[in-house]
Amino acid sequence: MPTLVTPLELCGIGKRFGRLSVLRGVELRVDAGEVVGLIGANGSGKTTLLNIAVGLLSPSEGERRLGGDPAPEVGLEQRARIAFVTHTTQLYPRLSARENMVLFAELRAAAGAEVAPIDPLLERLGLLHAADRMVGTFSRGMMQRLALARALAGRPQLLLLDEPFTALDRPGRERLAEVLVQERAAGLAVLLSSHDYDAVVAVTDRVVLLEDGRLRGEVRRGKGADATGYRDRVAELGLLRPSVSLDIRQGEEAMHA
Amino acid sequence: MRLSRQAWLLAKNDLRQELRDLELVATAGFFTLVVLVMFGLSFASLPLRAQPLAIPGMLWLAVAFVGALTLTRIFDRERESDTLRALLTAPVDRLAIYASKAAVTLVVLLGCCMVLVPGLSFLFPVAGVFAERPGTTAALVVLGCTAYAGVGTLFAAGLATSSGKNVLLSVILYPLTSPALMWSLVATRALLDGHPDLPTYLVQLAALDVLLLVLAGWLFESVLVGPGRSGTAARRARAAHRR
């Protein structure tokens, strides 16, 4: 399968649910070998945007382009190039880790899509020792890593991650960051949403802020001396925005109540 | 080829999990036994000439209830851990999801009929016809259950992506499966009476199966994903926005 130069382009995307407008005029592109972070407060439209990118939702306006081609519907061939990992790990708890992997690998193979060997992936995500254990006995962090392993088994060209750092402990986060850096070097395009600014800063090349359904700002990782200021600029973009800091204040109030 | 292979893989996956926890089989199996015992206690002294009128009703009423019980749970494994979304975003033909779920429902219904039919034959002398004509009986049961599973799976999918109000399944399911149940009932009555038009009824039932399967297969993707949105995704988006 040829590597796509621009796996994802969202052009003027808007989404309404009845009268409720969730996204407005969102312009976003993710190139091959690029990791883009999507930050924003709860309800800002991050998950809706990822659902539109993967084809679970259709935009009310604007155009979704996958691999440079307009994609009003996301068909089998396009789904073979995309992987989506969410904080709900979407694994069968009564199957072992290996059985979960094999099921999706066989489903992909039946569709003529590429499949990577399973055991090396499990080893890379630190799960080979637990490959034959039922997923229901896994910790959330292990499930999260297994969901990522399953996603990578499809050799995707575009990886969408919704809150991937949720439930991961520090070693788990470091491992995820390491895997993302390796995959980026291999040409994978990644769009991830997260509230965890430290984790986002560690793995992304670019961060965009979504606020009230609109893209409000963008910070790029610079070269050389600029790279050191990336964290500060991302923090400034995220934390100084009223709606984002409001979430933090609400959290603090709730803790003190 | 792709469709049948993916449907087989998904059905095999469901059956493998079912063998581990026996959720569907245990519920449907015990329910069938209870219904059979209740029929036995209530209708054991039914006069012989009244039995051909009652037995078709007992058989298909039990199938209808076991079917509803099965269909409310058939997407539970996908709903429980949101694996339906993983299937929807993977290169999996949506029709394969439908075919696998309908097939598993059919297996459960046929399993219950394997208890119901001999049980009714044991309890009611007139139902001995089932044992005398096993081929016709098997064809009748398979055709009737296929129609029920075919249309029922469609609505089970609709509820898997909605708010999980399983009560709605019954409200929608029974009216829509009525033609399949009525036809099966009439054909069963014809079998018990030795009616000469039985082959015609069976052919009509087979035609109804084809019609319902084609219609359900055609509608399945829009019921599961919705026109332009998935119910689950849309619900989550609304909930997130409210927060």
Interface residues (C-beta under 8 A of the other chain):
Chain A: K15 F17 L20 V22 N42 G43 G45 T47 T48 N51 V54 G55 L56 L57 S58 L76 E77 R79 A80 I82 A83 F84 T86 T88 T89 Q90 L91 Y92 P93 R94 L95 E99 L103 F104 E106 L107 R108 A110 A111 G112 A113 R150 G154
Chain B: R2 R5 Q6 L9 L10 N13 R16 Q17 R20 D21 R77 E80 S81 D82 T83 R85 A86 L87 L88 T89 A90 P91 V92 D93 V225 G228 R229 S230 A233 A234 R236 A237 R238 A240 H241 R242 R243
